[in-house]
Amino acid sequence: MNHSRNEQLMARKAAATPRGVGVMGAFFAERAQGAELWDVEGRRYIDFAGGIAVMNVGHGHPKVLAAIQAQLERFSHTCYQVVPYEGYVSLAEKLNRLTPGTHAKKTAFFSTGAEAVENAVKIARAHTRRSGVIAFGGAFHGRSLFAVSLTGKVQPYKAGFGPFPPEIYHAPFPCHGASLEDTRKAVHHLFKADIEPGRVAAIVFEPVQGEGGFNVIRPEAVAWLRELCDEHGIVLIADEVQTGFGRTGRMFAMEHYGVAPDLMTIAKSLAAGLPLSAVTGRAEIMDAPAAGGLGGTYAGNPLAVAAAHAVIDVMADERLPERGARLGERLRAELDAARAEVPQIADVRGLGGMVAVELRRPDGAPDAEFTRCVQAQALQRGLILLTCGVDANVVRFLFPLTVPEAVFDEALAILRDALRAA
């Protein structure tokens, strides 16, 4: 029997790689450009996953490619901690200016979102000389052992990997599913029953939960978290790994709330597909660890840093946060209009270009099966979508902010057909 190229590669994948590295697609990428991707057999897909929120400027943006090529011709690695280079410093200066807050800031670079989160906690602990950390149910902060301990979702991220580090606590996330009062009571109960506030180093939250289901935090909750942290000397960490770089209609989601965190974690679309993350925050907090306490062999890699400089320029020149917000409005209108034909649509939510649809059965129970079916029907028609949510009943949309109007229209037509077919 003759097997297709994709089938052959899938067989090789199964033999050579572990099942723990879960893969959605049964096809292999050959090339990608803008918002489109072609597999090894030449089939075209519209990419509304963006490598999980990484390709906000699209695949192969010419300005990003040119920046990487120019840097590659100079040098690709020195390890910044051994021989530094100006690009790292000037990128830190840019992030210090771009992130919310007028206070003095400093930035350190790492390689992944999980690394950024773990280093933010290290910095908070060094600054406060405390150990406790509070995170939220439904959160996703990474897959390394400490980051996954902060993550508020067991399957598949935490199952089988315990025990986890101590003094990590979770409270209900204040969004559409929980009131601020629910969260406030839970946190104060933690202070009474589990850990006094004087031992809490940091509170970590996502302005919009990514893996948790695109749950948008209540604005009044952000103000309350800021007040709570100020009252008790706790470091407030905003995890903008997924919400950053134009996804929510602003460069950073925290700009919607008028509140500045003490530390912010940044990754994903920062470097358009090259591994780069950052922690940006108050200068006096960032300086708490001793020399040598932060870093990494590949942290702030020159090629990734060059890409990030280009991404920042593209974001400004093409006004991508604003464009993402406009496209997000169109997508939300499309999903709202589909409610008449698709009763499973229980909620359409998001912020700017960070949009999701929650799907439930008539009795109100989460409908993970229907959600998988919508994803499969879309993929069959050439549209790549991702699911999320604690109950796996949310479809999220992470289209490149550069997607051409005609391709966006085509994707909306596929989405309509997929919802009907499911």
Steps between C-alpha positions, in 0.01 A plus 500: 500500500630842407496753782489873458792716605309617807413142597864396467612787721230425757627141522856623546381749765326226697814286496749777580323741737309448828123516527533769768575752228139525383448608138175636359558473125544181301698689239847655485590858409705566188484881489297793630443860399286764667188326630536193277682169537563218253566139595747256345236386252423855386171547682433858611370596845398832650683526831279631781724338762817696433718244672292570814497881486858533374451629145321831562701660217438196279732237359808626318451873536767651271623753759543226759679271255733782397587578863577134575711463185700814575573381854586150383771643278657675803474232772235258626614441858747625759290443814409847623639418845843435350526759221207744491364677191314825444182345357414347838540833676307703243215247498483523879481878466210468255301266726566725798337784303217299343366315805240665726616731778724808511723369779863403439519149351752237404469192275667159497467256210446124502394238245146383581186622672542248778855625560373857519233403755742303717756781492232755587421295811871471583533877471193554720633261762842666500337842538252410774701224672173306509403170339123471444337549158130536417368414153151430364282212391506452123838671469775383269854610577713234330605135510820499705450367852458829686304667220266204469446516876367854449282374215139449605410207273579137576440323167730463319754733661530378859375140486771260615767763564462568874590567771524869425698776673349619830339834583312544173131583547209547260192721518198526264575721201278812501337483157158407358497182712590657834429834660761722655337427834556125443869564436533743787349251745723219374818706532412619849423138591849407378639771725310354796538129435816442298753784487517843658535786248840589648638175354358551148764610250282535190156478345514384137211547256419518130296807394324261263546132577628321192481124545234557766247606238571865404346612828527879531578618852250743651641856490407560863696185592821642354461815710432283808807283436714812475360633830542161670862469390577857606342440840704188574824566312427225246645512146227508233604301191300532177559204270468651150664209320187444287325838534802712408614650172176629358272204556240683711479824301778666697869418504444347846171395658579684824455826307126432506493513879692814589701306757872425483628166629830479684632236259378387159587183310517517120567232237323333203453774235790704638740351244271363226581133553855519636538394866506817709329609820539787740430620851449875519434675827576757763873567503540456875324162489685381190832581671424279802680181381877502534725501192482156340160421649323555167581393146536192281728378226259599223318777690472803275636319193628756242283370215186509713588846631541626142162351409337672800635841395338447158172380656473817708554711188242302302244527781531879495536554126204279405289596805443131569339526846228723356458276198471196725224671697306574180533142378401376845179704482415343165565152635286558809216632283525188283486270802211693657306476174556123494317454832165474318617191311739358759330480840818352650655849495476600866741794507711708265772689685845647489691823478604661172629232264502236777160336437344171605165321483379273781283203405250324727224240478132597539516405869786747550773238537831561318496342153857388438388254231328769293803724548733232363260449211504870408879496508512187282246634249696823469829314454343279234410819312847649542470719812726429799331573835593426861282401791547592865320530833505291816211296351647501146185666366642826362627576150758781496609710206861615468515633147808697392423869536638545148248260340378642166131595488425244228658219701315613814170494306583152373569383855168639626317313222677176600411563864132544411501172308685318780253613766205388284662167409589421862 
